[in-house]
Amino acid sequence: MEKIIIALTETCFGKQADKVELLAASGSARKYYRIFVEKSTYIGAYYMSVEENNLFIDFSRHFLEKGLRVPKIHIVAEDKLSYIQEDLGNEMLLDVIEKERKGELLSDHLMELYKKSLSELLRFQLLGHAGLDYSHCVPRPTFDRRCILWDLNYFKYCFLRLTGVDLSEEALENDFEALTDRLCRVDSSAFMFRDVQSRNIMVKEDEVWFIDYQGGRQGALQYDVASLLYDAIVGMAEVQREELLDYYISELQPYRPIKVEDFKSDYYHFVLIRLLQAMGAFGLRGLYERKQHFIDSIRPGLQGIALFSIVEN
């Protein structure tokens, strides 16, 4: 893979790479390399799924045309298995949080970064949605009933089953059906990132940039907001979640006037499915694949669900 990235670098820039470093593994099988060429750096990616690579590349080019903050794609290999993109640095939003957080509450600077993230997210959801071709999205072009049921079953089979917890299958399926019916009534005319969280937002020169959106599709606005504000690894205080939710709604109103109470009611149903879907990922990647940062996310994930239940009641 490294040889392929080195050859692609020379094709792109007409110069040999001075150094290539394999970056730490993420949740997927995609490999990332930092490429050093004279005084500049770039990121090389290699992944065996042409379908997902095409989505990332096509989405990136579309979003760049809309003036949104995503990495520029410099070159794509003929076989579409590798590509070179802009280097946005090493600092994820999570890294800034871990460095600056003191106690339960996020600092003023961190809250400002979250507000920037929500403002930029809204631009992606609405401006990025305009003219975007969803026909090749994986696994489906819209976050519909089937996708919702997949997420709920992901939670059941990849978390509940792996933990061996005793449960009533009938009662669980009744709850799944009720939640699915409720979510399917919400307007879904926006771009849905699917995985907006502190590991997928880069901070560069105190501005935020988005990555890892190849799983995106058409969906409801509320899902991504829930994903960001109920990020298990961050464990945000409820008072700050509410402040940020109110900020997002105020930013949304000029684009798409809404009834605040209705939006929040829909939002909290999406919070629930996002929390359950995340636990499925923690079970699969942590309990089964034994990846440490997913194992570390299980306890705060369960605490988030418990806190959500208290707030809702």
N, C-alpha and C positions, 0 to 999 in steps of 0.2 A: 504493500500500500504506500509506504513512504517513497519508494522509487517512482511510483506512478505520480505522486504529488510533486516530486522534484522535477520530473519530466514536464508536467503540466505547467509548472512555474516558469521553466525556461521557454516554453512555447508562448506563454502569456507576456512575459516581460523582456524576453530576449537576453536574459541574464541567468546565471546559475544561482541557486539559493546558497547563501553563506552558511545557513544552519536550518535544521528542521526539528521541531520538538513535538512529540506526541503529548496532547493535553489530557488531563484527567478524564476518565470515563464518565459519561452521563447515564441517564436511565435507559437509553437506547443502545443499539449495537453500532451506531454511527461513530466513526473515528474522526477526530479533529486534530489538526497539526498547526502549530504556529510556524510560519515561514519567514525567515530573515533574509531580505534582499537589500544589500547596502544599508541605508539608514531607515528603511521602511520595513514594516511587518504586515503579513497577510494571514488569513486563516484558510487552510485547505481542508476539505471535507471529503470523506469516502464512505459510501453506503451502498449496499447491494440492491436496494430497492429503487429502480429507475422511476417507478411511479411516484414515490414520495419525494425523490430528488426533484423531479419535474415540478411538483406542486410547490416546493420551497422556492425554486428558481422563478417560476411564473408569478407566484405571489409577490416575491421580492421586487421583481421588475414592475409589476402593477402598482405596488405601494410606493415605490420610488417615484413613479410618474405622478402620483398624487401628492408628493411632497412629504411623505411619512417617514419616520425614522426607523429604517431597517438597513442592514448591511448591503452594500453594493456588490453585485456579482461581477467579477472580472472576467472569468472564463469558465466554460463548461466543457468537459471532455466529450469526445465524440460518442462514447458509449454511455454517457450520462451517469456514470457511477461515481464521478468525482468532479469537484469544482473548487474554484478559489474565490473567496469573498473578502470584503473589507474586514479589517481587524478592529473591533470595538473595545479592545483592552481586556483586562482581567477582572474588572470590578463589577460584580452583579449587585443588584439592589440588596440581596441578602448579605453580601459582604459588608456593605455600608451599615446595615442594621446591626450586624454583629460587632462592628468596630465602635459604633457611636451610642448604642443603646445603654442606658443606665436605668435599671429597674424595670417596672412593668410598662410604663408609658414610653411611647416613641418621642424623641426630641422634636423641637420645632423644625429643624432641618430635615429630619426623616419624614415628618408630616408633609413638608413642602415637596419632597421627592414623590411621595404617594399622590399628592394632588397633581403633580406634573404627569405621573403615570396614568391617572384617571382621565386627565384632559386629553392626553395622546391616545389612550385607549378609545375614547369616544370618537376621535377623528378616524381611527382605523375602522371602528364599527360602522360608521355612517359614510364618511368619504371613501374609505377603502372598499366598502360594499358596492358603491356605484360603479357599474360596468364590469364587476369581477365575474369571471367565468367559474361557476361552481361545478360544472358538469363532470370534472375528473376528480372531485374530492374523495378522499378515502376515510371511512368506508362508504359514506353516503353524502350527497350534496347538501342535505339539510339535517339539522338536529331534530329528528322527528320521533314518532312513537317507537319505532324500532330501535333507534339509538338510545332512547331513554331506557328501554327495557334491557338493552345490552349493558348499560351502566349499572343498573340495579342488580342484574345477575352477576356482573363483575364483582360487586360488593359481596354478594351471597357466596359465590364459589371460590373467589380468590382471597377473601378475608374470613368470613364466617366459617366456611368449611375447613379452612386451614387451621383455624384456632380450635376447632372441635366444639364450639359452643352449642349448647342444646337450644333448639328453637322449634316453633310451630310453623311448619311449611305453609299451612293453610292461611294462618294469620299474616305471615310475612307477605305472601302473594296477594292477599287482599289489600294490604297497605301499598304494595307496589302498584297495583292497578289503580287505586285511588289517586296516588301521587302522579302517575303517568297521565291520567285523565285531566288532572288539574294543570299540568305543565303544557299539555297540548293545546290548551285554550289561549296561551300567551302568544302575542304577535312575534313572528320570527324573521322580520325583514331587516336583518343587520348581519355584518360579518361577525362570526363567533370564533375567537382564537382557539378556544377549547382548553388551553393550559396556560393562562396568564397567572404567573406566580413569581415570587421574588428571585428564583433562579433563572427565569427567562426574560428578565429586564436588566439590561446593562446600563451602567452609569458612566458617562464619559463627559468630562468637563462640566459636571453638575447638571447634565441633561440626560434624559432617559431614552433608551433605544430598545426595540423589541426584537426578539429572536424566537426560533422554534415554533413557528406558526403553520407548519406544513400539515398539521392535523385540523386546520380550520375548516369551517363550512358556514353555511347560512344558519342563523339561529337567533335566539332572543338576547336582547341587551343584558338582561339581568345575570345570565350565566357567568360571563367573564368578570363582572363586578364582584359576584359572590366568590369566584375563584381567587381573585386578588385579595379581597379583604378577609377571607377565611383561610388563608394560607397557613396550614398547620404548623409549619416549622417556625413561623414568626410569632404566632400566639398573641395577636393584637388585643388590647383592652377594648371592651365593648363600647365604652364612651367614645373612643377614637374611631372605631368602625362606624358608628353612627354619624360622627362628624364628617367622615370621608364619604359616606353614602349620601348625606345631604349635599355635600359639595358636588358630587357627580350629578345628582338630580338637578341642581341649579345650573350646571354647565349644559345639561341635556336640553333644558327648556327652550332655549333659542332655536335649537335644531328641530326638536320634535316635542311640542307641548304635551304634557301628560298630567294625569291626576295622581298626585303624590301618594295618596293612600293606596290606590290600586297598584301603582308601581311597586311599592314596598311589600304589599301582600304577595305579589308575584315573585318578587325578589327572594323572600324568605323560603319559598318553596324550592327555588333554584339553589339556595344555600344548602338545603338538605340534600338534594341529589349530588351536588358537588362534593359535600363532605363524605357521602357514601362512596362515590366514585374514587375519591382520593384514598379511602381506606382499602379499596380493592387493589389500587396500585401499590400501596404500602405492603399489603399482604403478598402480592405476587413478587414484587422486586425485593422485599425485605425478608418475609418468612420463608419464601420458596427459593429465591435467587441469592439470598443472604447479602444483599448490598447494604452497607452499613447506614448510609444516610436515610434510606427508606425504613430501616429498622428503628432508627432514632426518631422517625416521624410518627410512629404508631401511637406512642403515649400522648403527645400533644394533639394528634388527630382525634383520639378518643375523648380527650378533654374538651376539644372544640365541639364535638357532638353533644357532650353533656352540658356545656355552657349554652349551646344553641337551644337545647331542650328547655333549660331554665328560662332563658329570655323569651321564648315563644309562649311559655305557660304563664 
